[in-house]
Amino acid sequence: MDLHRMIKQAQSIQSQLKSELADMSVSASSGGGMVEATVTGTKTIKSLTIASEVIDPEDPEMLQDLVIAAVNEALRKVDLEVQSKVGSLASGLPGLDGLS
């Protein structure tokens, strides 16, 4: 395969990946579902849902911990999804199939 064609193919894959990441939405929860965070593939928080039962003015640290746990888990899931997508897209490029 010539270099020009390989560059074009890589650009096409990059464009496809950007589009898929923009459309991706991953959710995770903590506290038995009391806090749920939804994050896009570009790692932007799309939504955060907090059950009223978990809001305790006497213990704001617990709520903070639950929010952090839910957001971090959602971000971890995004990373896994991105790795998977990059791996599957790169497998189509000659010489890159072992990178995923």
Buried (B, 14 or more C-beta within 10 A) or exposed (E): EEEEEBEEBBEEBEEEBEEBBEEBBBBBBBBEEBBBBBBBBEBEBEEBEBBEEBEEEEEEEBBEBBBEBBBBBBBEBBEEBBEEBBBEBBEEBEEBEEEE
